[in-house]
Amino acid sequence: MLTISKDKDVQTVVTTFEVTPGTCQDLLDELKTACDTFVSKQPGFVGAAMHVNDARTRIANYVQWQTRDDFQAMLRSDEMRGFHDKFNALCKTFEPVMYDVVVSVG
């Protein structure tokens, strides 16, 4: 389960996708398929959430992993490379970035 907390020892990855309103839902469907069928079954997976802006031009995918190595192993897999090809076809750009939670309130 996702928990956003400075005290939780996890690797957080936020990926932002630049899309058009016409491809937003298609990419969300592909992201959900990737998560349901592959990503969530990988060692170290903790949880994921997908967010869309009001204009449907940006998607933010928030994923937590037990370790950085768990995330990188998943990312290097042939299965994930196949999903990345699909993501590239549906968006202008996407960029996964690893973060550490340094402040959480509430």
Secondary structure as the mmCIF struct_conf table of DSSP 4:
data_model
#
loop_
_struct_conf.conf_type_id
_struct_conf.id
_struct_conf.beg_label_comp_id
_struct_conf.beg_label_asym_id
_struct_conf.beg_label_seq_id
_struct_conf.end_label_comp_id
_struct_conf.end_label_asym_id
_struct_conf.end_label_seq_id
TURN_TY1_P TURN_TY1_P1 LYS A 6 ASP A 7
BEND BEND1 LYS A 8 LYS A 8
STRN STRN1 GLN A 11 GLU A 18
HELX_RH_AL_P HELX_RH_AL_P1 PRO A 21 THR A 37
TURN_TY1_P TURN_TY1_P2 PHE A 38 PHE A 38
HELX_RH_3T_P HELX_RH_3T_P1 VAL A 39 LYS A 41
BEND BEND2 GLN A 42 GLN A 42
TURN_TY1_P TURN_TY1_P3 PRO A 43 GLY A 44
STRN STRN2 PHE A 45 VAL A 52
TURN_TY1_P TURN_TY1_P4 ASP A 54 ALA A 55
BEND BEND3 ARG A 56 ARG A 56
STRN STRN3 ARG A 58 TRP A 65
BEND BEND4 GLN A 66 GLN A 66
HELX_RH_AL_P HELX_RH_AL_P2 ARG A 68 LEU A 75
TURN_TY1_P TURN_TY1_P5 ARG A 76 ARG A 76
BEND BEND5 SER A 77 SER A 77
HELX_RH_AL_P HELX_RH_AL_P3 ASP A 78 LEU A 90
BEND BEND6 LYS A 92 LYS A 92
STRN STRN4 THR A 93 TYR A 99
#
